Amino acid sequence: MEERKSFLFYRSFWSGGSKLKPRERLAFYDALAQYAFTGQETSLPHNAAICWEFAKPLIDSNNKKYADCLLYTSDAADDKA
C-alpha cells in the first residue's frame, strides 16, 4: 500500500488531548500519528489510553476509506488501459 502522507486530525482529538497533562498529551498525539502512518500501536498512560479508545476507531475508519479509494482509483486506471 502507498505510504500515507497525511491523516485527519479531528477536533475531538485536540479536545480530549487538551485535558491531559503535557507528557500524556504528547504521548497521545504521538500515538495518533504513529498509528495513522504505520498501523503500530503503543502503550499509553492511563488517561491518554482513555482518549485513544475514542480516537482509534476514527483512524481505522479513515484508513479503510483511504485504502478503498486507492483500490478504486487503481481499478479505474486498469480499466482505462
Order of alpha helices (4+ residues) and beta strands (2+ residues): alpha-alpha-alpha
